[in-house]
Each structure stands twice: as structure tokens, then as C-alpha cells.
Amino acid sequence: AGSRTNVWGVNSAGNIYRYTNNDANPWVQVPGALTDIGAAADGTVWGVNSAGNIYRYTGDQESGHWKQISGGLKAISAGSRTLVWGTNAGGNIYRYANNDASPWAQIPGALTDIGAGVDGTVWGVNSAGNIYRYTGDLPG
């Protein structure tokens, strides 16, 4: 959930759903298949599939619903359009560099899951269950 009105999810079969803001008919399926998804308050949505491919949602801007971004991740989180973080299957941590041609900057450390906030806050968990908060400087 990026905000009260930008809520997305994936089920165990990889189907993608977006909240309709109508509790009587709450979910609409979005084309594609993902294993993890991250939504930000500004409408940004990123996801990864079972093969580790990375996608940015473009369904509100163009006819295709998802644009593939190079790289490979297992978990992804979007705090905003410019604050996207992820981890790969080996536990490496990456931050989106705001450049689709060279999209990812590796950050020191190892995590299995990550969460990014709109204010630049980033938290993660490693394979031992230890919890970390990112304290490095963000670009900008």
C-alpha cells in the first residue's frame, strides 16, 4: 500500500490486483504475473516476477501495462517515483538510479526483504531475521 487509494497486491498464483476504492467491489485484476509488488503514494508501482524480471507499471500512461527494466530482483519496494529499492536472490541490495539505461546502484549489505518510504526511509530484514534501517546518504 502506497496510500489509501494506491493499494496493490499479488496472490499465490502470481495474479496482480489493484484496489478499486470501492469496498463493495474492492479488487480489479491487472494483466501480468508477479511475485512481489511495491506501490508508492504518488502512483508509482514496481514489481518482480518469479524469474526475477523487474517491471514498472505504465498502464496509466501507455497501452502496455508493464515496462521491463533490466536487472534481476526477488523483492522490491517503491517509496516514490525516484525512491525504488530491491534485493536479489543472493541478498544484494539495489537502489534505482533513475536511469532506465543503467538502472541499479548496489548498496553495501545483505537483505532478504526491504521497504522504502516516500521520505527516503528504508528498512530491511536479513536472512537471520535481523532488522536494519538505512543510514547512508541518498542522492539529490
GUMI-894191 format. One record per residue (C-alpha): x, y, z. Coordinates in steps of 0.25 Angstrom, whole numbers. Example, Ala and Ser with C-alpha at 12.3 -4.5 7.8 and 13.67 -1.06 7.14 Angstrom:
BEGIN
<rec u="49" v="-18" w="31"/>
<rec u="55" v="-4" w="29"/>
! end
This chain:
BEGIN
<rec u="0" v="0" w="0"/>
<rec u="6" v="13" w="-4"/>
<rec u="-6" v="21" w="1"/>
<rec u="-21" v="19" w="4"/>
<rec u="-24" v="20" w="-11"/>
<rec u="-12" v="13" w="-17"/>
<rec u="-13" v="-2" w="-12"/>
<rec u="-7" v="-13" w="-20"/>
<rec u="-5" v="-28" w="-17"/>
<rec u="-1" v="-41" w="-23"/>
<rec u="-7" v="-55" w="-20"/>
<rec u="0" v="-68" w="-19"/>
<rec u="-3" v="-71" w="-33"/>
<rec u="4" v="-58" w="-37"/>
<rec u="-8" v="-51" w="-41"/>
<rec u="-8" v="-36" w="-39"/>
<rec u="-19" v="-28" w="-33"/>
<rec u="-21" v="-13" w="-31"/>
<rec u="-31" v="-7" w="-20"/>
<rec u="-43" v="0" w="-27"/>
<rec u="-46" v="9" w="-15"/>
<rec u="-60" v="2" w="-14"/>
<rec u="-61" v="-7" w="-3"/>
<rec u="-74" v="-14" w="-9"/>
<rec u="-65" v="-18" w="-21"/>
<rec u="-51" v="-16" w="-16"/>
<rec u="-41" v="-22" w="-26"/>
<rec u="-39" v="-22" w="-41"/>
<rec u="-29" v="-31" w="-47"/>
<rec u="-17" v="-25" w="-55"/>
<rec u="-11" v="-32" w="-67"/>
<rec u="3" v="-39" w="-63"/>
<rec u="9" v="-48" w="-53"/>
<rec u="17" v="-44" w="-41"/>
<rec u="22" v="-50" w="-29"/>
<rec u="25" v="-37" w="-21"/>
<rec u="20" v="-23" w="-23"/>
<rec u="23" v="-9" w="-18"/>
<rec u="13" v="3" w="-18"/>
<rec u="16" v="18" w="-15"/>
<rec u="7" v="29" w="-11"/>
<rec u="10" v="36" w="-24"/>
<rec u="4" v="25" w="-32"/>
<rec u="17" v="18" w="-35"/>
<rec u="17" v="3" w="-36"/>
<rec u="28" v="-7" w="-38"/>
<rec u="28" v="-22" w="-38"/>
<rec u="37" v="-34" w="-40"/>
<rec u="33" v="-48" w="-45"/>
<rec u="37" v="-62" w="-42"/>
<rec u="49" v="-61" w="-51"/>
<rec u="54" v="-49" w="-45"/>
<rec u="50" v="-39" w="-56"/>
<rec u="47" v="-25" w="-52"/>
<rec u="35" v="-17" w="-57"/>
<rec u="30" v="-3" w="-55"/>
<rec u="15" v="-1" w="-57"/>
<rec u="11" v="8" w="-69"/>
<rec u="-3" v="5" w="-70"/>
<rec u="-8" v="19" w="-67"/>
<rec u="2" v="25" w="-77"/>
<rec u="2" v="15" w="-89"/>
<rec u="-5" v="3" w="-95"/>
<rec u="5" v="-7" w="-89"/>
<rec u="3" v="-9" w="-75"/>
<rec u="17" v="-12" w="-71"/>
<rec u="31" v="-8" w="-76"/>
<rec u="42" v="-17" w="-73"/>
<rec u="54" v="-11" w="-66"/>
<rec u="68" v="-18" w="-67"/>
<rec u="73" v="-25" w="-55"/>
<rec u="69" v="-37" w="-46"/>
<rec u="62" v="-35" w="-33"/>
<rec u="54" v="-44" w="-23"/>
<rec u="48" v="-33" w="-14"/>
<rec u="44" v="-19" w="-18"/>
<rec u="39" v="-6" w="-11"/>
<rec u="35" v="7" w="-16"/>
<rec u="34" v="19" w="-7"/>
<rec u="32" v="29" w="-19"/>
<rec u="36" v="30" w="-34"/>
<rec u="50" v="33" w="-30"/>
<rec u="52" v="24" w="-18"/>
<rec u="51" v="9" w="-22"/>
<rec u="59" v="-1" w="-15"/>
<rec u="61" v="-16" w="-16"/>
<rec u="68" v="-29" w="-13"/>
<rec u="72" v="-40" w="-21"/>
<rec u="73" v="-55" w="-19"/>
<rec u="87" v="-54" w="-13"/>
<rec u="83" v="-43" w="-3"/>
<rec u="90" v="-32" w="-10"/>
<rec u="83" v="-18" w="-9"/>
<rec u="80" v="-9" w="-20"/>
<rec u="74" v="5" w="-21"/>
<rec u="68" v="10" w="-34"/>
<rec u="77" v="21" w="-41"/>
<rec u="66" v="28" w="-48"/>
<rec u="72" v="24" w="-61"/>
<rec u="66" v="12" w="-69"/>
<rec u="79" v="11" w="-77"/>
<rec u="87" v="8" w="-65"/>
<rec u="76" v="6" w="-54"/>
<rec u="82" v="0" w="-42"/>
<rec u="93" v="4" w="-32"/>
<rec u="97" v="-6" w="-22"/>
<rec u="97" v="-2" w="-7"/>
<rec u="106" v="-10" w="3"/>
<rec u="100" v="-20" w="11"/>
<rec u="91" v="-32" w="10"/>
<rec u="76" v="-33" w="12"/>
<rec u="65" v="-43" w="8"/>
<rec u="53" v="-32" w="9"/>
<rec u="53" v="-17" w="8"/>
<rec u="43" v="-6" w="10"/>
<rec u="44" v="9" w="5"/>
<rec u="36" v="21" w="9"/>
<rec u="33" v="34" w="2"/>
<rec u="42" v="42" w="11"/>
<rec u="55" v="33" w="8"/>
<rec u="54" v="24" w="20"/>
<rec u="58" v="10" w="16"/>
<rec u="57" v="-2" w="25"/>
<rec u="61" v="-17" w="23"/>
<rec u="62" v="-31" w="29"/>
<rec u="73" v="-40" w="26"/>
<rec u="73" v="-56" w="25"/>
<rec u="75" v="-57" w="41"/>
<rec u="63" v="-48" w="43"/>
<rec u="71" v="-36" w="48"/>
<rec u="65" v="-23" w="45"/>
<rec u="73" v="-11" w="39"/>
<rec u="70" v="4" w="35"/>
<rec u="78" v="10" w="24"/>
<rec u="86" v="22" w="29"/>
<rec u="94" v="25" w="17"/>
<rec u="92" v="38" w="9"/>
<rec u="82" v="38" w="-3"/>
<rec u="85" v="45" w="-15"/>
<rec u="78" v="58" w="-18"/>
! end
